[in-house]
Amino acid sequence: MDIKQYAHENHVPIMLDDGLAFLLNYIKEHDIKTILEIGTAIGYSSMQIAKLNKNIKIDTLEINPEMYELALKNIQEAKLEKQISCHLIDALDFVSDSQYDLVFVDGAKGKYRRYLEHFLPNSKLFIFDNLEFHGIVDNPELTNNRNTKSLVKKIRTFRDEILKDPNFKCEYHKNVGDGILVLKTNQY
Ligand SMILES: C[S@@+](CC[C@H](N)C(=O)[O-])C[C@H]1O[C@@H](n2cnc3c(N)ncnc32)[C@H](O)[C@@H]1O
């Protein structure tokens, strides 16, 4: 079964088509070769990125052992293991001296601020997905679920603060995918 179909049938959240197309295009246009991804899931986005160019190298972090095992299997079957290194770890425990051309953040949506602070020494460029959270961030009345309400509040706070922060240059693509933020530090 194709990975995208598997994800849909098994409720594995993967990037939306237009968000992924934006990300792939950005990587090509900016000649990005080294990437740290937070949130592997079953390897869908990292595999699409790796297929762009044989010289692209990705470290991808996943906290869930079942997802990690599936990602490893999918990446090996696609013979992409030389380009993609999967790490079974909480992203906030991953410490590296590497400099990445890009950190792509697609892990726990309520931890975006912490991921940014944790990985600031590792990159000057970050892309975050899901800052709309299916339209609920701007319309919290769309949900009655208390956890979702609390999550979208955190996303909203992160988004509002980061867009005003003079330490970063941000481009926010509200209508791309599930809301994509491109953030450059002032050293970029
Ligand atoms: C939206 S999915 C990633 C989808 C993937 N990037 C794709 O488009 O194919 C988010 C993943 O992040 C993982 N995750 C959540 N918190 C994490 C953390 N603190 N560290 C690493 N992975 C985390 C979840 O287990 C989940 O598999």
The ligand as an SDF file (V2000), in Angstrom:
LIG
                    3D

 27 29  0  0  0  0  0  0  0  0999 V2000
    2.1010   15.6660   12.0560 C   0  0  0  0  0  0  0  0  0  0  0  0
    3.0290   14.2550   12.4490 S   0  0  0  0  0  0  0  0  0  0  0  0
    4.4150   14.3810   11.3860 C   0  0  0  0  0  0  0  0  0  0  0  0
    4.0600   14.1750    9.9390 C   0  0  0  0  0  0  0  0  0  0  0  0
    5.2380   14.0810    9.0030 C   0  0  0  0  0  0  0  0  0  0  0  0
    6.1270   15.2260    9.1230 N   0  0  0  0  0  0  0  0  0  0  0  0
    4.7220   13.9870    7.5860 C   0  0  0  0  0  0  0  0  0  0  0  0
    4.1870   14.9930    7.0650 O   0  0  0  0  0  0  0  0  0  0  0  0
    4.8570   12.9030    7.0080 O   0  0  0  0  0  0  0  0  0  0  0  0
    3.7200   14.6650   14.0110 C   0  0  0  0  0  0  0  0  0  0  0  0
    4.6190   13.6070   14.5920 C   0  0  0  0  0  0  0  0  0  0  0  0
    5.4030   14.2260   15.6200 O   0  0  0  0  0  0  0  0  0  0  0  0
    5.6400   13.2710   16.6430 C   0  0  0  0  0  0  0  0  0  0  0  0
    6.0120   14.0100   17.8450 N   0  0  0  0  0  0  0  0  0  0  0  0
    5.2080   14.6690   18.7270 C   0  0  0  0  0  0  0  0  0  0  0  0
    5.9300   15.2350   19.7020 N   0  0  0  0  0  0  0  0  0  0  0  0
    7.2280   14.9480   19.4400 C   0  0  0  0  0  0  0  0  0  0  0  0
    8.4590   15.2610   20.0840 C   0  0  0  0  0  0  0  0  0  0  0  0
    8.4850   16.0000   21.2100 N   0  0  0  0  0  0  0  0  0  0  0  0
    9.6060   14.8130   19.5410 N   0  0  0  0  0  0  0  0  0  0  0  0
    9.6010   14.0780   18.4080 C   0  0  0  0  0  0  0  0  0  0  0  0
    8.4560   13.7400   17.7460 N   0  0  0  0  0  0  0  0  0  0  0  0
    7.2940   14.1850   18.2530 C   0  0  0  0  0  0  0  0  0  0  0  0
    4.3000   12.5300   16.7250 C   0  0  0  0  0  0  0  0  0  0  0  0
    4.4650   11.2700   17.3520 O   0  0  0  0  0  0  0  0  0  0  0  0
    3.8810   12.4460   15.2530 C   0  0  0  0  0  0  0  0  0  0  0  0
    4.2880   11.2310   14.6740 O   0  0  0  0  0  0  0  0  0  0  0  0
  1  2  1  0
  2  3  1  0
  2 10  1  0
  3  4  1  0
  4  5  1  0
  5  6  1  0
  5  7  1  0
  7  8  2  0
  7  9  1  0
 10 11  1  0
 11 12  1  0
 11 26  1  0
 12 13  1  0
 13 14  1  0
 13 24  1  0
 14 15  1  0
 14 23  1  0
 15 16  2  0
 16 17  1  0
 17 18  1  0
 17 23  2  0
 18 19  1  0
 18 20  2  0
 20 21  1  0
 21 22  2  0
 22 23  1  0
 24 25  1  0
 24 26  1  0
 26 27  1  0
M  CHG  2   2   1   9  -1
M  END
$$$$
